[in-house]
Structures are given as C-alpha cells and as structure tokens.
C-alpha cells in the first residue's frame, strides 16, 4: 500500500498532466483537507518531490490568499537538455542532486527505468566509498560521462 506522500505526489502529477499549461495553482490547506493530513505534509511532498532537479518549478506565496504554483519544466531539445545537465552537475554533485537529474531524465523518457537504476546504483555513497569532497567530484565526472553516452543514442 502506498503512503500519503505517494498519494499526494501522484495526485499533483495527475493535475499537472491534465493542466493545459503544464502548471497548477493550489491552496495548501485545501489539499491538506482533501488528503486528511496536516499542511506540513503537503510542504514535505512539494519540497522533496517537486524540485528543480526533478524538473519542476515551485512558487509559493504565504498568507491569507496564499497559493502554491507548480510548473513542469520541459527540456524540449537535446542541446537544452545538455546545457541543463552541465549547469546542474558542474564540477561536483551530491547524491540528492544526481538522483534528481536521473529522475528528471527518466520522467522525460530520455532514459529507461533500467538505465536510471544503473545510474542510481553508480551514484550512491556506497558505490563511491571515498571521503568528501572527492566523492562529489568523482560522482560528477561519472554522471557526465555516463549521460553523454546514454543521451547520444
């Protein structure tokens, strides 16, 4: 059985998919009422599962008329994708950012689930058992090299 965070994530992704502009605007409290949870649960889902690394832009306004706007960021061309990856990865990349990039590529159908799983395994702290900052430098080099190979189909 899926947990509440998974249900909220799937609901928001469905809303985004159905939205003509690829963006949704919602009230945190309304969403919390819909899922019978506290508003901080909504914050958690949005801040961990709808990040820029995963291909989402989130804008939030607090207060009485506050809202949360989530927009899917599309990478329409290979050159735009490559530029985004170079900017995101840089000379060092931590595991969370690497996993976000992998997630975004898988969601965008640029890589298969199997390729994503292989990348995740190679990017893990367990696989790269060296001390920081060297680990993040090695991770960045490996990720760039593997993505160049995968995306040049």
Secondary structure, DSSP 4 states (H G I P E B T S, - for coil): ---HHHHHHHHHHHHHHH-TTSEEEE-HHHHHHHTTS-HHHHHHHHHHHS-GGGTEEEEEE-STT-EEEEEEPP--SHHHHHHHHHHHH-S---HHHHHHHHHHHHHTTSS-HHHHHHHHHHHSTTTS-S-TTHHHHHHHHHHHHHHHHHH--
